[in-house]
Amino acid sequence: MATATEARPKRRRSRNWLADYGWRHLVALIVLVFGLVPILYVVSAAFNSKGTLSATGLIPTEFSLTSFERLFSDPNIPFASWFANSLMIAVPAAFISILISSLAAYAFSRFRFRGRRPMLLFLLLIQMFPAFLSVVALYLIFGAIGEFYPVAGLNTKLGLMLVYMGGALGVSTWLMKGFFDTIPKELDEAATIDGASHAQIFFGMILPLAAPIIAISGILAFVGTMNDFILASLFLTDRPEMTLAVGLKTLTADNSPASYFGIFAAGTLLTSVLTVAVFMSLQRYIVSGLTGGAVKG
């Protein structure tokens, strides 16, 4: 049997552990519960056979694919078109915005010209304002564009794509510029001595080395475009032309929210699968890309 003198250090170590590490575990547990509860509720609603809000609980009590079947079989729910529209807008917008941002970041990182620092500060400043503040201006601008070039006006995929491309340029350029600063300039000088042009240096040497920041910038641009609702609801008003975020919102806006909640939850789960797949495929670049692009200005 342990004596009182032997038990006292054990109690002291236990109290020290609770004071130093125990509260961290408690905070992590609270954050975990806070993040998992909504996910469990959506999963439960998606696989609920009744598909109603009143019959949905936190813990699923039955399993059914009725909501998923209705999502693809109901003629009033063009889910496949919404999914295709989102991809047709998000993928080109992310690709082109990353290409333009990388070119701008390379210029800011490697060249010294008049107005360089004010331009960088301007790029940082405009990120402080949310996108919905420009809704009225964008509506007027693209309404005027549509009168002369209807394919890029309101209620068109190309018009919305142009808006997304411009919105992703600021943060992507800033992150990439910081990452390019970490690449030694001696590599550029050595390639220049060997006769390489700026285009050869950029596409053949800088871009392969900047794969982490390109990946994280692409993820941010793609996910932001896929999840956007405000701008997409402004530009796309025809039901077959809507994106996933806007189309799924119409399920609860045009119909009874309680009866269509299961279909809405099933749609959100299928939408999240693509986002999770993108994150999982590029997860090895996320930490290095964010840290590498944030250490220098």
Secondary structure in CASP SS format (residue, H / E / C, confidence):
PFRMAT SS
TARGET T0000
AUTHOR 0000-0000-0000
METHOD secondary structure of the structure
MODEL  1
M C 1.00
A C 1.00
T C 1.00
A H 1.00
T H 1.00
E H 1.00
A H 1.00
R H 1.00
P H 1.00
K H 1.00
R H 1.00
R H 1.00
R H 1.00
S H 1.00
R H 1.00
N H 1.00
W H 1.00
L H 1.00
A H 1.00
D H 1.00
Y H 1.00
G H 1.00
W H 1.00
R H 1.00
H H 1.00
L H 1.00
V H 1.00
A H 1.00
L H 1.00
I H 1.00
V H 1.00
L H 1.00
V H 1.00
F H 1.00
G H 1.00
L H 1.00
V H 1.00
P H 1.00
I H 1.00
L H 1.00
Y H 1.00
V H 1.00
V H 1.00
S H 1.00
A H 1.00
A H 1.00
F C 1.00
N C 1.00
S C 1.00
K C 1.00
G C 1.00
T C 1.00
L C 1.00
S C 1.00
A C 1.00
T C 1.00
G C 1.00
L C 1.00
I C 1.00
P C 1.00
T C 1.00
E C 1.00
F C 1.00
S C 1.00
L C 1.00
T H 1.00
S H 1.00
F H 1.00
E H 1.00
R H 1.00
L H 1.00
F H 1.00
S H 1.00
D C 1.00
P C 1.00
N C 1.00
I C 1.00
P C 1.00
F H 1.00
A H 1.00
S H 1.00
W H 1.00
F H 1.00
A H 1.00
N H 1.00
S H 1.00
L H 1.00
M H 1.00
I H 1.00
A H 1.00
V H 1.00
P H 1.00
A H 1.00
A H 1.00
F H 1.00
I H 1.00
S H 1.00
I H 1.00
L H 1.00
I H 1.00
S H 1.00
S H 1.00
L H 1.00
A H 1.00
A H 1.00
Y H 1.00
A H 1.00
F H 1.00
S H 1.00
R H 1.00
F C 1.00
R C 1.00
F C 1.00
R C 1.00
G C 1.00
R H 1.00
R H 1.00
P H 1.00
M H 1.00
L H 1.00
L H 1.00
F H 1.00
L H 1.00
L H 1.00
L H 1.00
I H 1.00
Q C 1.00
M C 1.00
F C 1.00
P C 1.00
A H 1.00
F H 1.00
L H 1.00
S H 1.00
V H 1.00
V H 1.00
A H 1.00
L H 1.00
Y H 1.00
L H 1.00
I H 1.00
F H 1.00
G H 1.00
A H 1.00
I H 1.00
G H 1.00
E H 1.00
F H 1.00
Y C 1.00
P H 1.00
V H 1.00
A H 1.00
G C 1.00
L C 1.00
N C 1.00
T C 1.00
K H 1.00
L H 1.00
G H 1.00
L H 1.00
M H 1.00
L H 1.00
V H 1.00
Y H 1.00
M H 1.00
G H 1.00
G H 1.00
A H 1.00
L H 1.00
G H 1.00
V H 1.00
S H 1.00
T H 1.00
W H 1.00
L H 1.00
M H 1.00
K H 1.00
G H 1.00
F H 1.00
F H 1.00
D H 1.00
T H 1.00
I C 1.00
P C 1.00
K H 1.00
E H 1.00
L H 1.00
D H 1.00
E H 1.00
A H 1.00
A H 1.00
T H 1.00
I H 1.00
D C 1.00
G C 1.00
A C 1.00
S C 1.00
H H 1.00
A H 1.00
Q H 1.00
I H 1.00
F H 1.00
F H 1.00
G H 1.00
M H 1.00
I H 1.00
L H 1.00
P H 1.00
L H 1.00
A C 1.00
A H 1.00
P H 1.00
I H 1.00
I H 1.00
A H 1.00
I H 1.00
S H 1.00
G H 1.00
I H 1.00
L H 1.00
A H 1.00
F H 1.00
V H 1.00
G H 1.00
T H 1.00
M H 1.00
N H 1.00
D C 1.00
F C 1.00
I H 1.00
L H 1.00
A H 1.00
S H 1.00
L H 1.00
F H 1.00
L C 1.00
T C 1.00
D C 1.00
R H 1.00
P H 1.00
E H 1.00
M C 1.00
T C 1.00
L H 1.00
A H 1.00
V H 1.00
G H 1.00
L H 1.00
K H 1.00
T H 1.00
L H 1.00
T H 1.00
A H 1.00
D C 1.00
N C 1.00
S C 1.00
P C 1.00
A C 1.00
S C 1.00
Y C 1.00
F H 1.00
G H 1.00
I H 1.00
F H 1.00
A H 1.00
A H 1.00
G H 1.00
T H 1.00
L H 1.00
L H 1.00
T H 1.00
S H 1.00
V H 1.00
L H 1.00
T H 1.00
V H 1.00
A H 1.00
V H 1.00
F H 1.00
M H 1.00
S H 1.00
L C 1.00
Q H 1.00
R H 1.00
Y H 1.00
I H 1.00
V H 1.00
S H 1.00
G H 1.00
L H 1.00
T H 1.00
G H 1.00
G C 1.00
A C 1.00
V C 1.00
K C 1.00
G C 1.00
END
